[in-house]
């Protein structure tokens, strides 16, 4: 038995040189397989980002009213222009990061203070596209 640092290494004289080489080959193969698995997993993780990326289909969106920084009452109309690219069908409206389902075009009864309004282009299937515009308004 030889002692290296804190580990004891047992030398088995019954093992042939061929046995020792095959163990080394197995160890190397396990290492290589593990390394390849890590690279594969990393590739999947990094490529998954593009699966969820918003598509730039050439659409453009612009909030036309109210203007960014405007002071508004608790009820006001939101208007925007959507120039449709190859996939855009409509816009999704968000108030302070919350989706406004079936938005009728008018905000009603908003609390006083600053609010962020965002409009993002979407497909018929409601997948988001890259085209977006956002403003901040002050409700008096």
ChimeraX attribute file (.defattr): number of C-alpha atoms within 10 A of each C-alpha:
attribute: neighborCount
match mode: 1-to-1
recipient: residues
	/A:1	8
	/A:2	9
	/A:3	9
	/A:4	8
	/A:5	6
	/A:6	6
	/A:7	8
	/A:8	10
	/A:9	10
	/A:10	9
	/A:11	9
	/A:12	9
	/A:13	7
	/A:14	7
	/A:15	9
	/A:16	9
	/A:17	10
	/A:18	9
	/A:19	11
	/A:20	12
	/A:21	11
	/A:22	11
	/A:23	12
	/A:24	12
	/A:25	12
	/A:26	12
	/A:27	12
	/A:28	12
	/A:29	12
	/A:30	12
	/A:31	12
	/A:32	12
	/A:33	12
	/A:34	12
	/A:35	12
	/A:36	12
	/A:37	12
	/A:38	12
	/A:39	12
	/A:40	11
	/A:41	12
	/A:42	12
	/A:43	11
	/A:44	11
	/A:45	11
	/A:46	10
	/A:47	11
	/A:48	11
	/A:49	10
	/A:50	10
	/A:51	9
	/A:52	10
	/A:53	11
	/A:54	15
	/A:55	16
	/A:56	16
	/A:57	15
	/A:58	14
	/A:59	21
	/A:60	19
	/A:61	20
	/A:62	18
	/A:63	19
	/A:64	13
	/A:65	14
	/A:66	18
	/A:67	14
	/A:68	15
	/A:69	13
	/A:70	13
	/A:71	15
	/A:72	18
	/A:73	15
	/A:74	15
	/A:75	13
	/A:76	16
	/A:77	12
	/A:78	18
	/A:79	13
	/A:80	15
	/A:81	13
	/A:82	19
	/A:83	15
	/A:84	19
	/A:85	16
	/A:86	10
	/A:87	19
	/A:88	26
	/A:89	17
	/A:90	18
	/A:91	23
	/A:92	19
	/A:93	23
	/A:94	17
	/A:95	16
	/A:96	13
	/A:97	11
	/A:98	11
	/A:99	14
	/A:100	14
	/A:101	9
	/A:102	8
	/A:103	13
	/A:104	9
	/A:105	13
	/A:106	11
	/A:107	15
	/A:108	11
	/A:109	11
	/A:110	16
	/A:111	13
	/A:112	12
	/A:113	12
	/A:114	17
	/A:115	17
	/A:116	16
	/A:117	21
	/A:118	21
	/A:119	25
	/A:120	22
	/A:121	29
	/A:122	23
	/A:123	17
	/A:124	10
	/A:125	9
	/A:126	13
	/A:127	15
	/A:128	22
	/A:129	22
	/A:130	18
	/A:131	24
	/A:132	20
	/A:133	17
	/A:134	17
	/A:135	18
	/A:136	18
	/A:137	18
	/A:138	17
	/A:139	18
	/A:140	12
